[in-house]
Amino acid sequence: MVRKSRFGFLALILILLGSASPVHAVSSVTSPYTPALDSPPLIEFNSIANGLSLPVSITNAGDGSGRLFITLQGGQIVIHDGTQILPTPFLNVASLISSGGERGLLSAAFHPGYASNGYFYIYYTRASDGAIVIARYHTSADPNVADPASGNTLMVIPHPGAANHNGGQLQFGPDGYLYIGTGDGGTGGANSQNGNSLLGKILRIDVNSDSPYAIPASNPFVSDSAVADEIWALGLRNPWRFSFDRSTGDLFIADVGQNDWEEIDFQTVSSSGGQNYGWPCYEGNHIYNSFSDCTAKGTLTYPVTEYNHGASDSIGCSVSGGYVYRGSEYPGLFGAYLYGDLCTGRVWGVSSSGAGDWASVELASTGYIISTFGEDEVGNLYVADYGNGNIYRILASTFSDVSPSHWAWSWIERLYRSEITSGCTASPLRYCPEDPVTRAQMAVFLERGIHGALFTPSSPTGIFGDVSPIHWAASWIESLYADGITVGCGGGNYCPEQYTSRAEMSVFLLRAEHGSAYSPPPASGTVFTDVPPSYWAAAWIEQLAAEGITGGCGTNLFCPDNAITRAEMAVFLVKTFNLP
């Protein structure tokens, strides 16, 4: 039943969005993005809201409130305040719109000065004739409720004939101008190459000058009488979702394809506009209509990546564009642009080597009907499932074997960000959290914690009888000895492959923190029931607990002779060295 309801929806909105399995597309564009995701992070989705009615857009106000504003196709904007959906809608314009299929209230964008002026803008299809309307509203005395009587229409774009291909995205660019993405009107692309039509375009207007708006003097076609002044880029089929990279200002456009190909277009922040993205001559990188002329206006520009629908749309059918991840929590995802597919719920990330080569990898297969992505004020990303009305926060782990739900996930991520570890295998990137830590591995971790991630120890000389100078960790082990953290395991040996016990780790950590001459206070024997005061490391263990570095291994237990795991070690190291 669930599948039937999902594809019943697709029958109404099939042409709105886009599809899947990424293939590399050649581009001459260079960009400061992170290298391709050759070790894709593990992606999970945490539900923050559920049961909403047809969510189509997620954004923030940029006012420091931390709120998310979720647009519902039927005509409402609701607020998630960080813990819940507020019971009163922020705005309800249901009486003004035509909703259903690809029509409705499609997005909202908040003025860069919203915190002081209270202005925001909405994109909807008009009830009377389906025309596209861009209107400005402002908030009321209650910051969680807009003034419904404050509507001021900025732009009306006729959309006669077909009810599909309405576009729907509003975004303020880094230049402070309002960008508007319009679909081609369902005309097969005739409007997309028509300079007198505002359909099938990215428009750019100045909402801070004149009334209802002004044309930026730097718009690319202001001196061309054959092209409308509002046009920033053309040759688009249905740019349902586009976004600006919050770090670089670059523009990513997810343009929904026809029957076979979905595409992601890219424009650098330094662009002067005027790109022609090729519809209907091209669908992605592939000729679609050889009789159309897509060279008369603008600069023909190909996508940086595309994907094919696959047999019976098995890979996808309609692309929903997302955002470049620039948050601080998930370094493995940093610099990747995320996008997904409406039909299959697949999610991909695309990034560039910086030399013009872009590569896309699949990050997750969700089964969601992905209508939109969103970004909050600190760079966290979200995705909406149109089918069940759920909003999910996207979580990511650097290591493929450490889920964001793993108990030590945040500690392991902090260890990685501090460059104390690069994991246990490189391809795929794994951390091996449940593996015990050997004394050789422990030497590397401690020395990096003491001296910093860039530390390089001196060449080994063969101090320990069982650690040859050619042993992979010999220099680290001898550096640990030189720092007075260890004298070995006895008999002139170090026992590099022996597992490190929790008791031994207590001694190593406190010496690393306080210096080789440090001696802890005497043990009381009252902290852990399995560590009597006569135990050889009791004082060290109790001091570790006193400093808040450990709480033990269970109720009043420390498990001193148990081998410490790599997950446990991550916690101890982060706490001991106060890693960010």
Secondary structure, DSSP 8 states (H G I E B T S, - for coil): -HHHHHHHHHHHHTTTSB---EEE-------------SS--EEEEEEEE---SSEEEEEE-SSSS--EEEEETTTEEEEE-SSSB-SS-SEE-GGGB--BTTBSEEEEEE-TTHHHH-EEEEEEEBTTT--EEEEEEEB-SSTTSB-GGG-EEEEEE---S-S-----EEEE-TTS-EEEE---TTSTTTTTT-TT--SSSEEEEBTTSSSS-B--TT-TTTT-TTS-TTEEEB--S---EEEE-TTT--EEEEE--SSSEEEEEEE-TT--S-EE--TTTEETTEES-TTS--SSSSEE---SEEEE--GGGSS-SBEEEEEE---SS-GGGTT-EEEEETTT-EEEEEEE-SSS-EEEEEEEE----EEEEEE-TTS-EEEEETTTTEEEEEEEESSTTS-TTSTTHHHHHHHHHTTS---SEETTEE--TTSB-BHHHHHHHHHHHHH-TT---------STT--TTSTTHHHHHHHHHTTS---SBTTB--TTSB-BHHHHHHHHHHHHH-TT-------S-S-TT--TTSTTHHHHHHHHHTTS---SBTTB--TTSB-BHHHHHHHHHHHHT--
